[in-house]
Amino acid sequence: MMQISNYPASNRSSNITAWILQVLLALAFVAAAGAKLASVPMMVESFEQIGLGQAFRYVTAAVEIIGALALLAPRVSAFNPKPLDRHHRLVNTTKLCGR
């Protein structure tokens, strides 16, 4: 994995800004999921008005938590410095085989 110090200054600041925004968005997702899981009255009423039932509230909270984790996982991040693609896997496989 590349170190932040290996990036040019403009890329480094963009990467730091992107990570800060991703963490803030992940926190917002977790907070929204927490409100649903804690049965905050406003959330319970909202899902009753929608008519999908309280089970959908739990499904929505789970999706929000998965989204928060995906925002923080480097492999699925939009700002991953080394995305896992076909060429990358081929190079790593070749190194393992000693070729």
C-alpha positions as MATLAB code, in Angstrom:
seq = 'MMQISNYPASNRSSNITAWILQVLLALAFVAAAGAKLASVPMMVESFEQIGLGQAFRYVTAAVEIIGALALLAPRVSAFNPKPLDRHHRLVNTTKLCGR';
ca = [
       0.000    0.000    0.000;
       1.307    3.449   -0.891;
       2.081    5.869    1.882;
       0.479    9.314    1.797;
       3.977   10.836    1.672;
       4.518    9.191   -1.769;
       1.798   11.298   -3.357;
       2.362   14.722   -4.884;
       1.096   17.522   -2.626;
      -2.113   18.169   -4.618;
      -3.056   14.475   -4.658;
      -2.217   14.141   -0.975;
      -4.517   17.014    0.019;
      -7.272   15.678   -2.243;
      -6.908   12.237   -0.701;
      -7.021   13.611    2.850;
     -10.077   15.724    2.011;
     -11.799   12.718    0.448;
     -11.112   10.544    3.506;
     -12.432   13.238    5.857;
     -15.633   13.476    3.813;
     -15.963    9.685    3.704;
     -15.572    9.406    7.480;
     -18.143   12.161    8.072;
     -20.592   10.502    5.698;
     -20.007    7.116    7.360;
     -20.721    8.695   10.756;
     -23.958   10.151    9.389;
     -24.967    6.689    8.113;
     -24.200    5.107   11.495;
     -26.123    7.840   13.333;
     -29.170    7.335   11.098;
     -28.975    3.564   11.573;
     -28.604    4.021   15.322;
     -31.761    6.107   15.467;
     -33.654    3.379   13.614;
     -32.268    0.580   15.795;
     -32.943    2.539   19.007;
     -36.611    2.871   17.991;
     -36.631    6.652   18.124;
     -40.338    7.577   18.056;
     -39.951    9.725   14.956;
     -38.447    6.779   13.048;
     -41.148    4.377   14.226;
     -43.859    6.847   13.151;
     -42.191    7.454    9.793;
     -42.083    3.780    8.914;
     -45.690    3.332   10.092;
     -46.775    6.176    7.786;
     -44.878    4.648    4.873;
     -46.791    1.430    5.473;
     -43.859   -0.953    5.092;
     -43.802   -2.031    8.724;
     -41.125   -2.026   11.376;
     -39.157   -4.891    9.819;
     -38.243   -2.569    6.958;
     -36.839   -0.131    9.523;
     -34.345   -2.795   10.603;
     -33.510   -3.653    6.991;
     -32.870    0.019    6.264;
     -30.638    0.327    9.333;
     -28.627   -2.721    8.224;
     -28.164   -1.272    4.745;
     -26.992    2.020    6.269;
     -24.428    0.214    8.436;
     -23.166   -1.768    5.433;
     -22.901    1.497    3.494;
     -20.898    3.095    6.310;
     -18.497    0.140    6.370;
     -18.148    0.239    2.587;
     -17.239    3.921    2.748;
     -14.393    3.109    5.114;
     -13.099   -0.026    3.362;
     -10.114    0.921    1.167;
     -10.751   -1.790   -1.453;
     -14.189   -0.418   -2.320;
     -13.320    3.228   -1.796;
     -13.466    5.531   -4.812;
     -10.133    6.977   -3.695;
      -8.204    3.730   -3.373;
      -4.628    4.409   -4.489;
      -4.211    0.837   -5.772;
      -7.520   -0.557   -7.025;
      -7.662   -4.308   -7.369;
      -7.954   -4.960  -11.087;
      -7.093   -7.823  -13.411;
      -3.567   -6.598  -14.100;
      -2.818   -6.162  -10.386;
      -3.927   -9.716   -9.615;
      -1.896  -11.063  -12.541;
       1.249   -9.271  -11.354;
       0.813  -10.553   -7.785;
       0.173  -14.101   -9.010;
       3.295  -13.977  -11.167;
       5.363  -12.792   -8.191;
       4.036  -15.657   -6.074;
       4.952  -18.194   -8.747;
       8.492  -16.796   -8.958;
       8.318  -15.782  -12.603;
];
